């Protein structure tokens, strides 16, 4: 189990790619996913949760969803799930979000992600059918709390 006090949240670097690939095995099988991650690394849009040199998970924050904050990918390594890593990543992404609205999504079949989003204060906003066969994408929304002028 991961001790959350030892976790560092930071902008991912190119040197984190091997660790990201380890926590996200789908990256090896899906060229579009790999391209999304590579592009996010180049643009500074990827945040990692790390314990020393070990990448525990990552999130990508961009503004491609109607120019609002959007997390197109949130991945936590199997061994680090249900320890607060996903919630910490979402909190960091929310802190960094430059827009008043932040959206995330998951397949309808991904109940753990949906429960995480709700636990972190997101509310269901809608769904899109036909992206994945027989598994609609469910979108969640949260107003971002601004902490300054």
C-alpha atoms as an extended CHARMM CRD file, in Angstrom:
* protein
*
       149  EXT
         1         1  UNK       CA              0.0000000000        0.0000000000        0.0000000000  PROA      1               0.0000000000
         2         2  UNK       CA              1.1970000000        3.5080000000       -0.8250000000  PROA      2               0.0000000000
         3         3  UNK       CA              1.7220000000        6.0000000000        1.9700000000  PROA      3               0.0000000000
         4         4  UNK       CA              0.1940000000        9.1820000000        0.5950000000  PROA      4               0.0000000000
         5         5  UNK       CA              2.4700000000       11.4510000000        2.6530000000  PROA      5               0.0000000000
         6         6  UNK       CA              5.4170000000       10.2470000000        0.5420000000  PROA      6               0.0000000000
         7         7  UNK       CA              3.7040000000       11.0860000000       -2.7590000000  PROA      7               0.0000000000
         8         8  UNK       CA              4.9090000000       14.0670000000       -4.7900000000  PROA      8               0.0000000000
         9         9  UNK       CA              2.6640000000       15.6910000000       -7.4020000000  PROA      9               0.0000000000
        10        10  UNK       CA              4.5910000000       17.4260000000      -10.1700000000  PROA      10              0.0000000000
        11        11  UNK       CA              4.6180000000       18.2140000000      -13.8680000000  PROA      11              0.0000000000
        12        12  UNK       CA              5.8060000000       15.1550000000      -15.7680000000  PROA      12              0.0000000000
        13        13  UNK       CA              9.1470000000       15.2150000000      -17.5500000000  PROA      13              0.0000000000
        14        14  UNK       CA             10.2770000000       13.2410000000      -20.6040000000  PROA      14              0.0000000000
        15        15  UNK       CA             12.2980000000       11.0590000000      -18.2210000000  PROA      15              0.0000000000
        16        16  UNK       CA              9.0030000000        9.9020000000      -16.6240000000  PROA      16              0.0000000000
        17        17  UNK       CA              7.8490000000        8.1870000000      -19.8190000000  PROA      17              0.0000000000
        18        18  UNK       CA              9.0130000000        4.6820000000      -18.8150000000  PROA      18              0.0000000000
        19        19  UNK       CA              7.1750000000        4.9640000000      -15.4870000000  PROA      19              0.0000000000
        20        20  UNK       CA              4.0550000000        6.2730000000      -17.1960000000  PROA      20              0.0000000000
        21        21  UNK       CA              4.2110000000        3.4010000000      -19.6630000000  PROA      21              0.0000000000
        22        22  UNK       CA              4.4930000000        0.9700000000      -16.7310000000  PROA      22              0.0000000000
        23        23  UNK       CA              1.3530000000        2.2570000000      -14.9580000000  PROA      23              0.0000000000
        24        24  UNK       CA             -0.5780000000        2.4750000000      -18.2360000000  PROA      24              0.0000000000
        25        25  UNK       CA             -0.1200000000       -0.7590000000      -20.2030000000  PROA      25              0.0000000000
        26        26  UNK       CA             -2.8170000000        0.3770000000      -22.6810000000  PROA      26              0.0000000000
        27        27  UNK       CA             -0.3440000000        2.9810000000      -23.9120000000  PROA      27              0.0000000000
        28        28  UNK       CA              1.6870000000        0.2190000000      -25.5790000000  PROA      28              0.0000000000
        29        29  UNK       CA             -1.3410000000       -1.1890000000      -27.4000000000  PROA      29              0.0000000000
        30        30  UNK       CA             -3.0290000000        2.0610000000      -28.4790000000  PROA      30              0.0000000000
        31        31  UNK       CA             -1.0040000000        4.4320000000      -30.7030000000  PROA      31              0.0000000000
        32        32  UNK       CA             -3.5300000000        7.2730000000      -30.2690000000  PROA      32              0.0000000000
        33        33  UNK       CA             -3.2760000000        7.0090000000      -26.4880000000  PROA      33              0.0000000000
        34        34  UNK       CA              0.5190000000        6.9640000000      -26.7410000000  PROA      34              0.0000000000
        35        35  UNK       CA              0.4040000000       10.0920000000      -28.9230000000  PROA      35              0.0000000000
        36        36  UNK       CA             -1.8880000000       11.8640000000      -26.4330000000  PROA      36              0.0000000000
        37        37  UNK       CA              0.5660000000       11.1180000000      -23.6190000000  PROA      37              0.0000000000
        38        38  UNK       CA              3.6330000000       12.1370000000      -25.6440000000  PROA      38              0.0000000000
        39        39  UNK       CA              1.9700000000       15.4050000000      -26.6790000000  PROA      39              0.0000000000
        40        40  UNK       CA              0.8800000000       16.1270000000      -23.1010000000  PROA      40              0.0000000000
        41        41  UNK       CA              4.4480000000       15.5820000000      -21.8970000000  PROA      41              0.0000000000
        42        42  UNK       CA              5.7950000000       17.9700000000      -24.5330000000  PROA      42              0.0000000000
        43        43  UNK       CA              3.2360000000       20.6700000000      -23.6370000000  PROA      43              0.0000000000
        44        44  UNK       CA              3.5750000000       20.3170000000      -19.8580000000  PROA      44              0.0000000000
        45        45  UNK       CA             -0.0270000000       19.0970000000      -19.5040000000  PROA      45              0.0000000000
        46        46  UNK       CA              0.7690000000       15.8620000000      -17.6600000000  PROA      46              0.0000000000
        47        47  UNK       CA              0.9230000000       15.6630000000      -13.8640000000  PROA      47              0.0000000000
        48        48  UNK       CA              2.4660000000       12.6400000000      -12.1640000000  PROA      48              0.0000000000
        49        49  UNK       CA              2.1020000000       11.2530000000       -8.6820000000  PROA      49              0.0000000000
        50        50  UNK       CA              5.4810000000        9.8600000000       -7.6900000000  PROA      50              0.0000000000
        51        51  UNK       CA              7.0020000000        8.1230000000       -4.7110000000  PROA      51              0.0000000000
        52        52  UNK       CA             10.6620000000        8.9160000000       -5.2110000000  PROA      52              0.0000000000
        53        53  UNK       CA             11.4760000000        7.7330000000       -8.7310000000  PROA      53              0.0000000000
        54        54  UNK       CA              8.4160000000        5.4700000000       -8.9730000000  PROA      54              0.0000000000
        55        55  UNK       CA              5.4670000000        6.8180000000      -10.9500000000  PROA      55              0.0000000000
        56        56  UNK       CA              2.2310000000        5.8100000000       -9.1990000000  PROA      56              0.0000000000
        57        57  UNK       CA             -0.1820000000        7.4850000000      -11.5970000000  PROA      57              0.0000000000
        58        58  UNK       CA             -0.7330000000       10.4520000000      -13.8700000000  PROA      58              0.0000000000
        59        59  UNK       CA             -3.3700000000       12.8350000000      -15.1480000000  PROA      59              0.0000000000
        60        60  UNK       CA             -3.5300000000       15.0090000000      -18.2340000000  PROA      60              0.0000000000
        61        61  UNK       CA             -5.1520000000       18.4510000000      -18.0740000000  PROA      61              0.0000000000
        62        62  UNK       CA             -5.9200000000       20.3150000000      -21.2710000000  PROA      62              0.0000000000
        63        63  UNK       CA             -8.5430000000       22.6690000000      -22.6800000000  PROA      63              0.0000000000
        64        64  UNK       CA             -9.7150000000       20.7080000000      -25.7210000000  PROA      64              0.0000000000
        65        65  UNK       CA            -13.2620000000       20.1350000000      -24.4250000000  PROA      65              0.0000000000
        66        66  UNK       CA            -15.1310000000       23.2900000000      -25.5170000000  PROA      66              0.0000000000
        67        67  UNK       CA            -12.1810000000       25.3460000000      -24.1940000000  PROA      67              0.0000000000
        68        68  UNK       CA            -12.8990000000       24.1950000000      -20.6400000000  PROA      68              0.0000000000
        69        69  UNK       CA            -10.6040000000       22.2970000000      -18.3040000000  PROA      69              0.0000000000
        70        70  UNK       CA            -10.6750000000       18.6240000000      -19.2740000000  PROA      70              0.0000000000
        71        71  UNK       CA             -8.9400000000       15.5110000000      -17.9850000000  PROA      71              0.0000000000
        72        72  UNK       CA             -8.8400000000       13.1770000000      -21.0030000000  PROA      72              0.0000000000
        73        73  UNK       CA             -6.7800000000       10.6160000000      -19.1100000000  PROA      73              0.0000000000
        74        74  UNK       CA             -6.3540000000        9.7300000000      -15.4330000000  PROA      74              0.0000000000
        75        75  UNK       CA             -4.4510000000        6.5290000000      -14.6980000000  PROA      75              0.0000000000
        76        76  UNK       CA             -3.3590000000        5.0760000000      -11.3700000000  PROA      76              0.0000000000
        77        77  UNK       CA             -1.1460000000        1.9990000000      -11.2960000000  PROA      77              0.0000000000
        78        78  UNK       CA             -2.8220000000       -1.1820000000      -10.0890000000  PROA      78              0.0000000000
        79        79  UNK       CA             -0.7250000000       -1.3360000000       -6.9150000000  PROA      79              0.0000000000
        80        80  UNK       CA             -1.5390000000        2.2540000000       -5.9700000000  PROA      80              0.0000000000
        81        81  UNK       CA             -5.3070000000        2.2060000000       -6.3700000000  PROA      81              0.0000000000
        82        82  UNK       CA             -7.7060000000        2.9740000000       -3.5150000000  PROA      82              0.0000000000
        83        83  UNK       CA             -4.9470000000        4.7430000000       -1.5780000000  PROA      83              0.0000000000
        84        84  UNK       CA             -5.8260000000        8.3470000000       -2.4380000000  PROA      84              0.0000000000
        85        85  UNK       CA             -3.5120000000        8.7370000000       -5.4430000000  PROA      85              0.0000000000
        86        86  UNK       CA             -6.3690000000        9.3430000000       -7.8950000000  PROA      86              0.0000000000
        87        87  UNK       CA             -7.9980000000       11.8670000000       -5.5630000000  PROA      87              0.0000000000
        88        88  UNK       CA             -4.6600000000       13.6370000000       -5.0870000000  PROA      88              0.0000000000
        89        89  UNK       CA             -4.1460000000       13.8470000000       -8.8580000000  PROA      89              0.0000000000
        90        90  UNK       CA             -7.6470000000       15.2530000000       -9.3850000000  PROA      90              0.0000000000
        91        91  UNK       CA             -7.0910000000       17.7900000000       -6.6200000000  PROA      91              0.0000000000
        92        92  UNK       CA             -3.8030000000       18.8930000000       -8.2110000000  PROA      92              0.0000000000
        93        93  UNK       CA             -5.4050000000       19.1500000000      -11.6530000000  PROA      93              0.0000000000
        94        94  UNK       CA             -8.2060000000       21.2360000000      -10.1460000000  PROA      94              0.0000000000
        95        95  UNK       CA             -5.6200000000       23.5070000000       -8.4950000000  PROA      95              0.0000000000
        96        96  UNK       CA             -3.8480000000       23.9880000000      -11.8350000000  PROA      96              0.0000000000
        97        97  UNK       CA             -6.9880000000       24.4460000000      -13.9270000000  PROA      97              0.0000000000
        98        98  UNK       CA             -7.1080000000       27.9120000000      -15.4900000000  PROA      98              0.0000000000
        99        99  UNK       CA            -10.8400000000       27.7620000000      -16.2750000000  PROA      99              0.0000000000
       100       100  UNK       CA            -13.9010000000       27.9030000000      -14.0290000000  PROA      100             0.0000000000
       101       101  UNK       CA            -15.1650000000       24.5220000000      -15.2230000000  PROA      101             0.0000000000
       102       102  UNK       CA            -13.3810000000       21.1780000000      -15.0770000000  PROA      102             0.0000000000
       103       103  UNK       CA            -14.6670000000       18.0510000000      -16.8250000000  PROA      103             0.0000000000
       104       104  UNK       CA            -13.6430000000       14.4120000000      -16.5430000000  PROA      104             0.0000000000
       105       105  UNK       CA            -15.1030000000       11.2770000000      -18.0860000000  PROA      105             0.0000000000
       106       106  UNK       CA            -15.1060000000        7.5060000000      -17.8290000000  PROA      106             0.0000000000
       107       107  UNK       CA            -16.8200000000        4.5920000000      -19.4760000000  PROA      107             0.0000000000
       108       108  UNK       CA            -20.1330000000        3.6140000000      -17.8980000000  PROA      108             0.0000000000
       109       109  UNK       CA            -18.5210000000        0.2610000000      -17.0060000000  PROA      109             0.0000000000
       110       110  UNK       CA            -15.7260000000        1.9760000000      -15.0180000000  PROA      110             0.0000000000
       111       111  UNK       CA            -17.5400000000        2.2400000000      -11.7080000000  PROA      111             0.0000000000
       112       112  UNK       CA            -14.3780000000        2.8690000000       -9.6190000000  PROA      112             0.0000000000
       113       113  UNK       CA            -13.5950000000        6.0020000000      -11.6750000000  PROA      113             0.0000000000
       114       114  UNK       CA            -17.1690000000        7.2510000000      -11.3880000000  PROA      114             0.0000000000
       115       115  UNK       CA            -17.1130000000        6.7710000000       -7.6160000000  PROA      115             0.0000000000
       116       116  UNK       CA            -13.7890000000        8.6120000000       -7.4230000000  PROA      116             0.0000000000
       117       117  UNK       CA            -15.1800000000       11.5450000000       -9.4080000000  PROA      117             0.0000000000
       118       118  UNK       CA            -18.2280000000       11.7800000000       -7.1520000000  PROA      118             0.0000000000
       119       119  UNK       CA            -16.0600000000       11.4970000000       -4.0170000000  PROA      119             0.0000000000
       120       120  UNK       CA            -14.0030000000       14.4330000000       -5.3320000000  PROA      120             0.0000000000
       121       121  UNK       CA            -17.0910000000       16.6130000000       -5.7950000000  PROA      121             0.0000000000
       122       122  UNK       CA            -17.7950000000       16.0980000000       -9.4850000000  PROA      122             0.0000000000
       123       123  UNK       CA            -21.3970000000       15.6920000000      -10.6240000000  PROA      123             0.0000000000
       124       124  UNK       CA            -22.6220000000       13.7840000000      -13.6510000000  PROA      124             0.0000000000
       125       125  UNK       CA            -23.0620000000       16.1170000000      -16.5930000000  PROA      125             0.0000000000
       126       126  UNK       CA            -24.0790000000       13.8710000000      -19.4670000000  PROA      126             0.0000000000
       127       127  UNK       CA            -23.0510000000       10.9750000000      -21.6330000000  PROA      127             0.0000000000
       128       128  UNK       CA            -22.0220000000       10.1580000000      -25.1840000000  PROA      128             0.0000000000
       129       129  UNK       CA            -22.9460000000        6.8840000000      -26.8160000000  PROA      129             0.0000000000
       130       130  UNK       CA            -21.1140000000        5.0970000000      -29.6270000000  PROA      130             0.0000000000
       131       131  UNK       CA            -17.5350000000        5.9980000000      -28.6780000000  PROA      131             0.0000000000
       132       132  UNK       CA            -16.9190000000        2.4580000000      -27.3980000000  PROA      132             0.0000000000
       133       133  UNK       CA            -19.1980000000       -0.3870000000      -28.4130000000  PROA      133             0.0000000000
       134       134  UNK       CA            -21.9340000000       -0.8830000000      -25.8030000000  PROA      134             0.0000000000
       135       135  UNK       CA            -20.1460000000        1.2690000000      -23.1950000000  PROA      135             0.0000000000
       136       136  UNK       CA            -21.1290000000        4.9320000000      -23.2160000000  PROA      136             0.0000000000
       137       137  UNK       CA            -18.8050000000        7.6620000000      -21.9570000000  PROA      137             0.0000000000
       138       138  UNK       CA            -20.0970000000        9.4330000000      -18.8470000000  PROA      138             0.0000000000
       139       139  UNK       CA            -18.9840000000       13.0350000000      -18.2820000000  PROA      139             0.0000000000
       140       140  UNK       CA            -18.6310000000       14.7130000000      -14.9000000000  PROA      140             0.0000000000
       141       141  UNK       CA            -18.2950000000       18.3920000000      -14.0830000000  PROA      141             0.0000000000
       142       142  UNK       CA            -17.0030000000       20.5220000000      -11.2270000000  PROA      142             0.0000000000
       143       143  UNK       CA            -16.7830000000       24.2650000000      -10.6840000000  PROA      143             0.0000000000
       144       144  UNK       CA            -13.1720000000       25.0990000000       -9.8940000000  PROA      144             0.0000000000
       145       145  UNK       CA            -12.6340000000       27.0300000000       -6.6790000000  PROA      145             0.0000000000
       146       146  UNK       CA            -10.3830000000       30.0000000000       -7.3380000000  PROA      146             0.0000000000
       147       147  UNK       CA             -8.1090000000       30.8380000000       -4.4130000000  PROA      147             0.0000000000
       148       148  UNK       CA             -6.9940000000       34.3110000000       -5.3160000000  PROA      148             0.0000000000
       149       149  UNK       CA             -7.8290000000       37.5060000000       -7.1590000000  PROA      149             0.0000000000
